[in-house]
Amino acid sequence: MKCFAILCLALLFPASAAARTAAPEVRILDDAFVPRTLMVQPGESVAFVNDDDDAHTVTANDGSFDSKGLDSHGVWRHAFPKSGTYAYFCQLHPFMKGTIVVKAARP
């Protein structure tokens, strides 16, 4: 029984560690940002991955960041150093909208 418990813990902890260390990302698929809203920590970089057949942009509503054209299978990364809410859209398809929420974790 003890070996079973150790095996279960060994299987759980690597998965948890991987989930915590996975870089945040937004996928572009079927003319949508997925997830539409993503929460990250201050200083984290978000990878925007274009899994769509069309080119897209990741453009801040306030103009503070812009990926320019992001072709199919392209990846663009952007760091969010400060807490806040960052709304963005695709300039080529303005109906595509997303939000990055940057908030420090509570201790």
C-alpha positions as CSV (number, residue, x, y, z in Angstrom):
1,M,0.0,0.0,0.0
2,K,2.9,2.3,0.8
3,C,4.4,1.8,-2.6
4,F,1.1,2.6,-4.2
5,A,0.9,5.9,-2.3
6,I,4.4,6.8,-3.3
7,L,3.7,6.0,-6.9
8,C,0.6,8.2,-6.8
9,L,2.5,11.1,-5.3
10,A,5.3,10.8,-7.9
11,L,2.7,10.9,-10.7
12,L,0.9,13.9,-9.2
13,F,3.9,16.2,-8.5
14,P,5.5,16.2,-11.9
15,A,2.2,17.1,-13.5
16,S,1.6,19.9,-11.0
17,A,5.1,21.3,-11.5
18,A,4.7,21.1,-15.3
19,A,1.4,23.0,-15.1
20,R,3.0,25.7,-13.0
21,T,6.0,26.2,-15.2
22,A,4.2,26.0,-18.6
23,A,4.5,29.4,-20.3
24,P,1.2,31.1,-20.7
25,E,-0.2,31.1,-24.2
26,V,-3.1,32.3,-26.3
27,R,-3.9,30.3,-29.4
28,I,-5.5,31.8,-32.5
29,L,-7.9,29.3,-34.0
30,D,-11.1,29.6,-36.1
31,D,-10.9,33.4,-36.0
32,A,-10.8,33.6,-32.2
33,F,-8.3,34.1,-29.4
34,V,-8.3,31.0,-27.1
35,P,-8.7,31.6,-24.2
36,R,-10.4,34.9,-24.7
37,T,-9.2,36.0,-21.3
38,L,-5.9,34.9,-19.8
39,M,-4.6,35.7,-16.3
40,V,-0.8,36.0,-15.8
41,Q,1.7,37.3,-13.2
42,P,3.5,40.6,-13.6
43,G,6.6,40.1,-15.7
44,E,5.4,37.0,-17.5
45,S,5.5,36.6,-21.3
46,V,2.6,35.4,-23.2
47,A,3.1,33.4,-26.4
48,F,0.5,34.1,-29.1
49,V,0.4,31.1,-31.5
50,N,-1.4,31.4,-34.8
51,D,-3.0,28.0,-35.4
52,D,-5.3,29.4,-38.0
53,D,-5.2,29.4,-41.8
54,D,-5.2,33.2,-42.0
55,A,-2.8,35.9,-40.9
56,H,-3.7,37.8,-37.7
57,T,-2.4,40.5,-35.5
58,V,-2.3,40.9,-31.7
59,T,-2.9,44.6,-31.2
60,A,-3.5,46.4,-27.9
61,N,-6.6,48.6,-27.9
62,D,-4.5,51.4,-26.6
63,G,-1.7,50.8,-29.1
64,S,0.8,49.8,-26.4
65,F,1.8,46.6,-28.3
66,D,1.3,45.1,-31.8
67,S,2.5,41.9,-33.3
68,K,2.2,43.2,-36.8
69,G,1.2,40.4,-39.3
70,L,1.4,36.9,-37.7
71,D,1.3,34.3,-40.4
72,S,-0.1,30.7,-40.0
73,H,2.0,28.8,-37.5
74,G,3.7,32.0,-36.4
75,V,4.5,32.7,-32.7
76,W,4.8,36.2,-31.1
77,R,5.7,36.8,-27.5
78,H,5.0,39.8,-25.4
79,A,5.9,40.5,-21.7
80,F,3.5,42.2,-19.4
81,P,5.6,43.9,-16.7
82,K,2.8,45.7,-14.8
83,S,-0.5,44.7,-13.2
84,G,-3.5,45.7,-15.2
85,T,-6.0,44.6,-17.8
86,Y,-4.8,44.7,-21.4
87,A,-7.5,44.5,-24.1
88,Y,-6.4,43.5,-27.6
89,F,-7.9,42.7,-31.0
90,C,-6.9,41.6,-34.5
91,Q,-6.5,44.5,-36.9
92,L,-7.3,42.3,-39.9
93,H,-10.5,40.8,-38.2
94,P,-11.7,43.4,-35.6
95,F,-14.4,41.1,-34.3
96,M,-11.6,39.0,-32.7
97,K,-11.0,40.3,-29.2
98,G,-9.1,39.2,-26.1
99,T,-7.9,40.3,-22.7
100,I,-4.8,39.7,-20.7
101,V,-5.3,40.3,-17.0
102,V,-2.0,40.8,-15.1
103,K,-2.3,40.4,-11.4
104,A,0.2,39.3,-8.7
105,A,-0.6,36.1,-6.9
106,R,-1.5,36.4,-3.3
107,P,1.0,35.0,-0.8
